[in-house]
Amino acid sequence: MRNASEQLLEVLEYGDYDVFWAADLLYDNSPRAQNLKVLEPKFSWSRSSQIEGKGTCEILWDDIFGQSIVPREIGDLFSPFGAELQVDVIVSTGEFEERVSMGRFVLDSVPASVEYAIQHPHGGIPVVAESRVSLDLADYFLRIARDSFAFPTSPQSTSMWDEAQRLTGLPVFKSIPDRVLPTNLAYEDDRLNALESVFSPSNAWPSLTPAGALTALPKDWTDPVGRIERVLDVSSEMRSENVYNRVVVEGKNPDTSGPPLIAVAEITDGLLRTRNADGSRSPFGGNTYPYRSDFLTTQQQCQNYADELLPKVSRMRAITRTIEIPFNPLHEVGDVNVLVDPTRQGEESIVRITAVSHPGGATTTLQVEVTE
């Protein structure tokens, strides 16, 4: 959950409030324009995407000197070649106002732009009274995804956090303990895949803070960080594709001439059994979850991890809910909350946020997975 004062928490929970979006334009960490007017904001974050945060918005610029922000060349103010946008939300009510950092985004493209010019009262060249640019934005992982390796390589540090910082060039927020990397880890061409392999043995995903620092999101559920009670609508969905009854784990044998390290764990009874007792196909059939890690260097390590992973991927993660709530900028992917469901007579359940979207300033949509 994003940082907020106690007063803001109370305002979001009980009060009526106004919402404004604002942004600062930066290049090479230096501000180029501040407190920009953000129109039509649509921002979302999803755990299912390597590039977790994406958004679109329109920037309105009115300048007394008649300057336009419509980019025409590389290096212009809003040209998408290294420029960044720090996007914030301002929540206000009465005399209270607080600014919440939503994220640091890379300008990916400028799909549309327009200038409104007026004739100078004394003749001459028309003056630009107002200009607008539409922006497609993505978080820092877009930049890392583009920066693929020129050839296969290996870690240059034994520290997980040092190596993650080297791979991304980002400042790090160490949310989990450091870990020693094995010497036999290898990277192919994809830098984001390499980053995931660095965090994978710690059972965590790479993620970004709202200020654009690299951090890690544990895959294990934490204790709830809050309650979701002001609910406008809840819908449920159940999918079978995300429930697995077999795990196949592949390690890396330090002895290159030795046999491959492959371990299998599967459910043999109950509704999710892979096959019937007589060997015939079960009603559900088989659904295999593959996992590969260069950190697993013995057969026993592979088998232990397969046995550990099976109950995690076979639980009912397929039950998901889409929750619509009054606008709240504090929720983040990975947050665990207590959901008070008005469609089920106030029934409480523990949920974890897998996606957040803000289609504007009125509501927030959360996609959550349920513990059972």
Order of alpha helices (4+ residues) and beta strands (2+ residues): alpha-beta-beta-beta-beta-beta-beta-alpha-alpha-alpha-beta-beta-beta-beta-beta-beta-beta-alpha-beta-beta-beta-beta
